[in-house]
Amino acid sequence: MGYSWQVALGAVFISGVIFVGLSVSRVREWIINSIPSSLRYAMTAGVGLFLGIIGLKSAGIVVGSPATLVTLGDFTQPQAILAAVCFFIISVLSVKQVFGAVLIGIFSVTLIGLGLGLFEYQAFSLRHLVLPPPFSHGYRRRDECRHDQHHPGLPVCEHV
């Protein structure tokens, strides 16, 4: 789109301020109540279907096809099998009205995948954390900093 990250961050901040202003002045509630309930349900279903197709594509259950746009993927792949197991666990727990069924399903399939070695856990490391210099010294973006030879994950920023 050609915008810098500073412009994008400013746009997000401005939209947040506008949203807070609309929420405080009850204009947001008036807008929501002016939308018919059937249209609200349709928007909810549309967002759910969109998220569902993203999840199915990530699991390899649906793949791209030039003829039909999407087609069934390979169900012998571990990702597809784990997704099916996760769906089954969530479905069973939801029918039994277990609180937190979705989280329990996600955590259990994550543990199964870790146990089978299908993916590895990459722990958060503090060496990737870069604190900005004090504002009194100016500011530089991380990509403008050079990297220290002795600590490659830690950039060195000269003060402006």
C-alpha positions in Angstrom: 0.0 0.0 0.0 3.0 2.2 0.2 2.5 3.6 3.7 5.2 3.6 6.3 4.8 1.8 9.6 4.5 5.2 11.4 1.5 6.2 9.3 -0.1 2.8 9.9 0.4 3.1 13.6 -1.0 6.6 13.6 -4.1 5.4 11.7 -4.6 2.6 14.3 -4.3 5.2 17.1 -6.8 7.6 15.5 -9.3 4.8 14.9 -9.0 3.7 18.5 -9.7 7.2 19.7 -12.7 7.5 17.4 -14.0 4.1 18.7 -13.6 5.1 22.3 -15.4 8.4 21.6 -18.3 6.6 19.9 -18.5 4.1 22.8 -18.6 6.8 25.4 -21.2 8.9 23.6 -23.5 5.9 23.0 -23.4 6.5 19.3 -22.0 2.9 18.9 -25.0 1.4 20.7 -27.3 3.4 18.5 -25.5 2.2 15.3 -25.6 -1.5 16.5 -29.3 -1.3 17.5 -30.1 0.2 14.0 -28.9 -2.9 12.3 -31.6 -5.6 12.0 -30.9 -8.7 14.1 -31.0 -11.0 11.0 -28.2 -9.0 9.4 -26.2 -9.1 12.6 -26.6 -12.9 12.7 -25.6 -13.0 9.0 -22.4 -11.0 9.7 -21.5 -13.2 12.6 -22.0 -16.3 10.4 -19.9 -14.8 7.6 -17.0 -14.0 10.0 -17.3 -17.5 11.4 -17.2 -19.1 8.0 -14.2 -17.0 7.0 -12.3 -18.0 10.1 -13.3 -21.6 9.6 -12.0 -21.7 6.0 -8.7 -20.2 7.3 -8.4 -22.9 9.9 -9.3 -25.7 7.5 -6.7 -24.4 5.0 -4.0 -24.1 7.7 -4.8 -27.7 8.8 -4.5 -28.9 5.1 -8.1 -30.1 5.1 -8.9 -27.8 2.2 -6.4 -26.8 -0.4 -6.4 -24.5 -3.4 -7.7 -25.8 -6.7 -7.7 -23.9 -10.1 -11.0 -25.5 -11.1 -13.1 -25.1 -8.0 -11.0 -22.6 -5.9 -11.0 -25.1 -3.0 -10.9 -28.9 -2.8 -10.3 -31.5 -0.1 -6.8 -32.0 1.0 -4.8 -35.1 2.1 -6.4 -36.5 5.2 -3.3 -38.7 5.8 -1.2 -35.7 6.8 -0.7 -35.3 10.5 -2.0 -31.7 10.5 -5.4 -32.8 9.1 -5.6 -35.8 11.5 -4.8 -33.5 14.5 -7.4 -31.0 13.4 -10.0 -33.7 13.1 -9.1 -35.0 16.6 -9.3 -31.5 18.0 -12.7 -31.0 16.4 -13.9 -34.3 17.9 -12.6 -33.4 21.4 -14.2 -30.0 21.3 -17.5 -31.4 20.0 -17.7 -34.1 22.7 -16.8 -31.7 25.5 -19.3 -29.1 24.2 -22.1 -31.7 24.1 -21.3 -32.6 27.7 -21.3 -28.8 28.5 -17.8 -28.8 29.8 -16.6 -25.2 30.6 -13.6 -24.3 28.4 -14.2 -27.1 25.9 -12.4 -25.2 23.1 -9.3 -24.4 25.2 -9.2 -28.0 26.5 -9.3 -29.3 22.9 -6.6 -26.9 21.7 -4.3 -27.7 24.6 -4.8 -31.5 24.4 -4.0 -31.5 20.6 -1.0 -29.3 21.2 0.3 -31.8 23.8 -0.4 -34.7 21.4 1.5 -32.9 18.6 4.4 -32.1 20.9 4.5 -35.7 22.1 4.5 -37.1 18.6 7.3 -34.6 17.5 5.1 -33.0 14.8 6.4 -29.5 15.9 8.7 -28.1 18.5 8.2 -25.6 21.2 10.3 -22.5 20.7 10.4 -20.8 24.1 10.4 -17.0 24.4 13.9 -15.7 25.0 14.8 -12.5 26.6 17.7 -12.0 24.2 15.2 -11.1 21.5 13.8 -8.3 23.8 15.1 -4.9 22.9 14.3 -2.0 25.1 14.2 1.5 23.6 16.7 4.1 24.8 15.3 6.9 27.0 13.3 9.5 25.1 15.7 12.2 26.3 18.3 10.6 24.0 16.1 10.5 20.9 14.8 7.4 19.1 16.0 5.1 16.4 14.1 2.2 14.7 15.5 -1.2 15.3 16.4 -1.7 11.7 18.6 1.4 11.9 20.7 -0.2 14.6 23.9 -2.2 14.0 24.3 -5.6 15.6 26.9 -6.4 18.2 29.5 -9.0 17.2 29.5 -10.7 20.6 25.7 -10.7 21.1 24.1 -11.1 17.6 20.5 -10.9 18.9 21.1 -7.6 20.7 21.2 -4.5 18.4 23.3 -1.5 19.4 21.7 1.9 18.8 23.7 5.1 18.9 21.8 7.9 20.5 20.7 10.8 18.2 
